[in-house]
């Protein structure tokens, strides 16, 4: 891993030794929290169509999207709002 890579992990180890993500909770999708994103939502005038959630951290969620302009998969990082 290089210094430029950012890693956020909020998980726990299961009995099998595999690491699993804990759910960020729906109560955090609110003003001052995570931006509400749903499967099928579109961004940039329909160019990006949300396919699934890839992960989350304390300050953002990450989503897999289809880029309809170039017919490929893309990743979107949605930063959380921080209260003033």
C-alpha positions in Angstrom: 0.0 0.0 0.0 1.3 3.4 -0.9 0.9 6.6 1.2 -1.6 7.9 -1.4 -4.0 5.1 -0.8 -6.8 5.8 1.7 -8.2 2.9 3.7 -11.2 3.0 6.0 -12.3 -0.1 7.7 -15.1 -0.5 10.2 -15.5 -4.2 10.4 -15.2 -7.2 12.7 -13.8 -10.7 12.4 -16.3 -13.5 12.2 -15.9 -16.9 13.8 -14.6 -18.3 10.5 -11.8 -15.7 10.4 -13.4 -13.7 7.5 -13.8 -10.0 7.9 -17.3 -8.6 7.4 -18.5 -5.0 7.1 -20.9 -3.8 9.8 -23.9 -2.0 8.5 -23.7 1.8 8.7 -27.3 2.0 9.7 -30.2 3.8 8.0 -30.3 6.5 10.8 -27.1 8.0 9.3 -28.8 8.7 6.0 -29.9 12.2 7.0 -29.0 15.9 6.8 -25.5 16.1 8.0 -24.9 12.4 7.3 -24.7 10.1 4.3 -26.3 11.1 1.0 -29.3 8.8 0.4 -28.6 6.7 -2.7 -30.7 3.9 -4.1 -30.2 1.2 -6.7 -31.3 2.6 -10.0 -30.6 6.3 -9.1 -29.0 8.2 -11.9 -26.4 11.0 -11.8 -24.9 13.4 -14.2 -28.0 13.7 -16.4 -28.5 9.9 -16.6 -24.9 9.0 -17.4 -24.3 7.0 -14.3 -26.8 4.4 -13.1 -26.3 3.0 -9.6 -26.0 -0.8 -9.5 -25.0 -1.7 -6.0 -23.2 -0.5 -2.8 -19.6 -1.4 -2.7 -18.8 -0.2 0.8 -18.8 2.6 3.3 -16.5 4.4 5.7 -17.0 7.0 8.4 -17.1 9.8 5.8 -18.5 8.3 2.6 -20.3 5.5 0.9 -19.0 3.8 -2.3 -21.3 2.7 -5.1 -20.9 0.6 -8.3 -22.5 2.4 -11.2 -22.9 1.8 -14.9 -21.5 4.5 -17.1 -24.0 4.6 -20.0 -21.9 7.0 -22.1 -19.0 4.6 -22.5 -20.7 1.3 -21.6 -18.5 0.3 -18.6 -18.6 0.0 -14.9 -17.6 2.9 -12.7 -17.3 3.6 -9.0 -18.8 6.6 -7.3 -17.8 7.9 -3.8 -20.5 9.9 -2.1 -19.0 12.1 0.6 -21.1 12.5 3.8 -22.2 16.0 4.8 -20.5 17.3 7.8 -22.5 19.5 10.1 -21.3 23.2 10.3 
